[in-house]
Amino acid sequence: MKLTEWTMEEQEQLIHFMTTNSWPYHGNSHPARELIEKTIEEGGYQSDEVKTFWIENEANEKVGFVKIYDLQDEIPLFDLRIADHARGSGYGPNALKLVAEYVFQLPEAKIRLEGHTRQDNFAMRKTFERAGFVKEAQLRQAWFSPKEDSYYDAVTYGLTREDFLKGTATPVKWDEDFHKPLPVKEELSFPEEFYTERLLIRAPKVEDAEEIWKAVINSDSALKEWMPWAQKKQSLEQITTNMRQAVADFITRKDLRLQLYLRDTDEFVGASGLHRIDWDVRKFEIGYWIDSKFEGKGLMTEACERITQFAFEELHANRVEIRCDSENVRSRSVAERSGYTLEGILQKDSLSADGKKLRDTCIYAKVRQSQESI
């Protein structure tokens, strides 16, 4: 892997990279072309203060970029971005090591290199640690997310010149060590793909959009009866935008959409996932839809059983629900064949998919049998 300096001649490549990937932990998760052009024009990617580098893998594919700024100061900072499809492949830590090597070999003898991230960005925090950075601060409610209109804690990581040269990571010695440490909330780290006998079940990718779009078109009449989102025909662009959001939500653990593929042929079968998540209670709701050409083969029941297992074993679920219209016989059959218990039927609880009638909602559930505390 290597860093290759970005040049103004590659402006279109940079704009394409920024606008076709999702950035859920940045202030602007989907930056517009005009904003990027303005930033480039104002020297935001190349100047005496700023240098930008492509991150290229062994096949010379551009899998990300890093912008190093405040280069006239003794303590530069950086902004690291990895493409959606390349995340989880180890490029982040290796890129940070190359950034550190570049910074600490500058003739100005920089003192340290630092970066900041949101407290719940566990992937980036692991990237820092694997690259030899040390957590140095946690600033409460210092990171504002405009999209969510919420404040999060900000975490600062640093790498000193001395530690870099020695190959060490010296922990911070706090004056408040006499205080009893507070318990750290468990990191939400888990596998992003798993299997059944016939299916691959995995996290969403933006490039899934076209095959999903084709499946939705093929299944239009069946989906329209039960799915509010299927009432109007969706364009490929709309599906692509939806997939970008799904990827972002998966990364931030707000919603865990899961794609279903046949193991033998790699054909897209349908989508499921864990929704309406309450991480404090460890409660999830399974939703699903299937391409009409795969109906009647037991594939959705197979997927539902495996996703339920994943929820209880990997996510330590206390409760998993399936909610469906009382007249949706196929969906009810999936819940019942998967061993879910019908806990009740809520009368006149929701509108039909087309919004014209009141419908009853069936509540199916599985709960963790042990009574141990959360």
Disulfide bonds with the S-S distance in Angstrom:
none
